[in-house]
Amino acid sequence: MSLDDRKLEVLRAIVEDYVATQEPVGSKALVERHQLGVSPATVRNDMAVLEEEGYIRQPHTSAGRVPTDAGYRLFVDRLSRVKALSPAERRAIERFLAGAVDLDDVVHRTVRLLAQLTRQVAVVQYPSLSRSSVRHLELVPISTTRVMLVMIADTGRVEQRLVELPAPTTSDDVLDLRRKVNAKLAGQKLADAPPLVQALVDESAPEARTTMACLASVLLETLVERSDERLALAGTANLTRGGVLDFQGSLRPVLEALEEEVILLKLIGEVEPSTTRVRIGDENEIDNLRAASVVSTGYGPGATIVGGLGVLGPTRMDYPGTIATVRAVARYVGDLLAQN
């Protein structure tokens, strides 16, 4: 059966009260706290229908009810209005992130900020190399047979590699190598690099080909073959703030999941541009997180997504506030990357 507007209002009130108080919600309290315009008996009838439909449940013999995963999903999809951040909150985010000195600082400030604002566990993925472009390649002579290759991505991510050259090389030769690799690769997506790197070798003069081949193999390793993605995590202690019903009474499965980077990347690293994804309870594919909710989105300069960020907490979550904060922080981080 479809729920009428009044029953939806009752569900909204139950979700909001339970999130705020951590206590199962009874009909008397609903009538006292919300302008529902009906008697406690009518509210009780509405709650009976909501329970029958699977949107609320009775956790124990108390008179109160709590939302189910389906109840939270209906609330997020149809009943909640994303809370706009106050001008003071926006200024605080902007000021805090604007003080960052480099990419590491941006990521660490972002993850701490998300954890503080949402009071949940925050996860931020470093800009993914596979989604980045080459801004600049630097070759720094260490000796006549060794150079340091420094790759700077458009997201600010920096990778360094030592290159052993096959024969002594002059500083002028190193300058020439640097000019050629930048002419070929600067501005290119890392994912498109392999044929361009191969072309550098093919187009080299015979006497320079072995040196370029050495450099090319390290370039490929740096630009393409590095599959490791880095993450920052903050706010794990926030998991202990909740009530006895959060996480079905056990934190251990959630803490075990948080130790697995592969799981965290799956949670926040697969987000489509300009979407905020909300996974509630059993919607999570990972067994250990079936008592948790995850709100995540992508971030990056302009319309380009270079990484994901999000928060994880109990299903009893302030969804409107959390969604607004995750979106706002992602937008500010994207703006910051675009400026730099």
N, C-alpha and C positions, 0 to 999 in steps of 0.2 A: 504494500500500500504506500501511496505517497503521503508524506507528512505535510500537514497544513502549517500555515505561518505561525500559529500559536505554539504548536509543538516544537517547531524549529527555534522559536524564541526561548522556550523552556530548555532546550538542549544547549543553546548559546549560554544561558544563565548558569547551567550546571557546569559547563566547561570553564567559564570564567571564574566561578566561585571555587571550583576544585583546584584550578591552577593557583589562585591567590591564597587559599587557606590550607591546602594539602589535606583537607578533611572531607570525607564523603558528604554529599549534599542532600538535605532533606527538603520536603515540600514546604514545610513551615518557614524554613530559612529563606527559600526562594521567594515566597510571597512577601516576606518582610524586607528583603534586600532589593527586589526588582519590581518595577511597575508593570506587572503582568496583567493587571486588571481582571483577575479571576480569583475564585476561592481556592484555599488549600486542597479541597476535595477534587476540584477540576484539575489542579496541577498534579495531584496524585494519579488521577486517571491518565493524564498525558504521559507521566513518567512510566506508568505501566505499559503503555503502547510503545514508548521509546525502548523500554527494556525488552519487550517482546520482539521488536524489530532488530535488536542487537546493537543499539547505539549507546546504551548505558548498562551497567551491571551492579549487582549488590556484592561488595567485596566480602562482607561477613554479615553477621546477624543484625548489625546496626540498621537503623531505618534509612540511612543515607545511600546514595548511589554515586558511582564514578563513571566517567566516559570510557567506552571501549575504543580500540583502534579505529573502528568504523565510525564511531561518534566524533573522534578527533578529525578524521578525514572529511566528514561532512562539514564540520566546523570550518576547516581550512578552505575547502572548495567553495562553500556557499554562504557561510555565516560571518566569517571574520573579515574585518576591514584592516588592511595593513596600516599600522600606526605611523604617522609621519614623525620623523625625528624633530625634536625642538631645535630652534636656531642655535641654542647653547650647545646641544649635543653635536650638531654639525660642525660648529666652530672648534669644539674640543677634538673631534676626529681629525679635522683638517690640520690643526696646530700640531697635534701629536705626530701625525705622519710626515708633515712638512719638515720636521726636525731631523729626519733620517739622513745619514751621510752616505750610505751605499746600499746595494741590493740586500745584503745580509741584514742590515739595520731595518730596511723597509719590511722585510718578511717577519723579523722578530717583533718589531713594533706592532705590526698588523695582528699577529697571533695573540699578543698580550692584550691588545685593545679589544679584539673580538671576545676573548674570555671574560674580560672585565665588564664589558657592556651587556653581554647576554647571560653572564653567570653560568655558562656551560663550558664544555671542553671545546677548544678551538683548534682547528687544523688548517694550515696554509701550505700549499704546494709551491715550491720555488718555481719560477718560470721554466717551463719545460723546453729543453734544447730542441726537441723535435718540432716545436711550434715556433721557434725563434728564427731570426735572420742574422747574418753576419754584419756587424757594424764596422769592425776593423780587425785586421790581423797585424800583429807586430812581431818582428823577428829581432831578438836582442842577442848580439854575439857574446858568448861566454869565453870561448877560445877560438882558435882557427878551425877547430873541427866540431865545435858544439854551439848550437844556438838555442835560445829559449823561444818557443812559439807561444804567443799570447793571443787567444781569441776572445774578442769582446762582442757579445751578442747585443741586439737592439734592446733587449730587456734589462741590460746592465749586468747580465751574468758573465763571469770571466772564467775561462779555462786556460790552464798553462801546461805545456809539455816540453820536455827536453828532447832535442833532436840531435842525434849523433850523425855527423856528416861523413861521407866516405873518403874525403880528401881535404887537405887544408883549403880554406876559402877566405878570400879577402873581404874586408868590410864593404868594398864597392860591390862585390858579388852578392853579399847579403842584402844590400840596398836594392839591387836589381831583382832578387828573389821576392823581396817584400812588395815591390811595385807590381810585379806580375801577379802574385797571389791576390793582392787587393783589387787589381783591375778585373780579375776574373770572378772573385767571390764576394766582394763587399756589396751589401744590399740583397744578396741572394738568401733564399730560405735554406736552412740547414738540410732539410729533407731533399732539396734539389741539388745538393753539393756533389755527390759521387761522380756523375759524368763530367762536371766542370773540373774537378780535381784531376781526373784522368786526362782531360784535354790539356791541362798544364804540362803534364809529362809528355804527351804526344807532340805538343807544339814547341818543346824545348830544343835548343841546338844540341847536336850529338854530344859535345864535350860537357854540357851542363845537365844532361838527362839523368845520370845516376844521382846527382845531388838533388835534383827536383823530385826524383822517385822516392828518395829517403824522406824528403819533406812531405810528399804527397801521402805516404803511408801513415805518417803521424797526423797529418791533417784529417784523413779519413777516420782515424781512431778518435780524434777529438770532436769532429763535427757530426759523425754519423753513428759510430759504434758504441757511443756512451749511452747505455740505456738506463743507467741509474737515475732515478728521480729523487729529489730531496724534499723533505717535509719538515715543518716546524709544528710543535704541539704545545699547548698551554692550557692551564685551568683544570687539570685532572682532579684537583682537590674539590672543585665545584660539584663533582658527582656525589659527594657525601652530604650535601646540603639538604637533600630531599627528605620526603616522608617514608614511612615504612613500606608503602605500596609501590614506590618507585623501583624500577628494574626487577619487578617480581620478587623483591626481598633479597636479591643477591647481586653484588657489584662485580664479583669475580669474572663472569663471562665477558663483561664489558671491558674490564681492565686487560684481560687477555687479548681481546680484539685490538685494543689501542696499541699493543706492543707490536702488532704486525703491520709493517709499512705497506705491504701489498693490499691489505684490507683497507687501510686508510686512503690509499690512492684510488681504489675502486669506489670508495664513498664520495670523494670530492674531485677526483681527476677526470671524470667522464661527463662533463656538463656541457650542454649545447650553449652557443652564444645567447646572451640576453634572456636566459631562463633561470628561475630559481626553483630548485628541486626540493621537495619536502617528502621524505620517506618516513612513514609512521609505523613503528612496531613491526608487525609481521610482513610489512611491505619490504623490509630489508632482506636481501638475499642471504646475508651472513647470519647463521644460527645464533651466534653469541650476541647479536645486536637486535634480536626480535623483541626486546623489552625497551628499546631506545628509539629516539627519533633523530633524524639527521636533516639539517637545512643547509643546502650548498648551492654555490653558483660559480661561474667562471669569471676571471678578471683579465684585464689586459689593456694595452693602449688602443683607444678608439674601438673599432668593431672586432679587433683581433683578440682571441682568447689565448693566453699563454700559460694559464695555470688555473687551479681551482682553490676555493677556500670554503670553509663552512664550520658549523658547530654541531656537536652531538650532545644529547642530554636525555632525560627521561621523557616518555610520551606526554607526561604532565608538564607541558612546556608553554610558555607565553608565545604562541605562534605568530600573532600579528607583530609583536615587538621584535622577535628574533628575525623574522623574514626582512623587516625594514632595516634592521641593523646590518645584517649580512649583505643586503643589496647596497646599502650606503657605503660600507667599508670597501666593498669590491669596486664601487665606482670611483672612490677617492684614490685607491691604489692604482687603478687603471689610468686616472688623470696624471698621477705622479710619474708613472712609467712613460706616459706620452710626453710629458714636459722634459724628461731627462733622456 
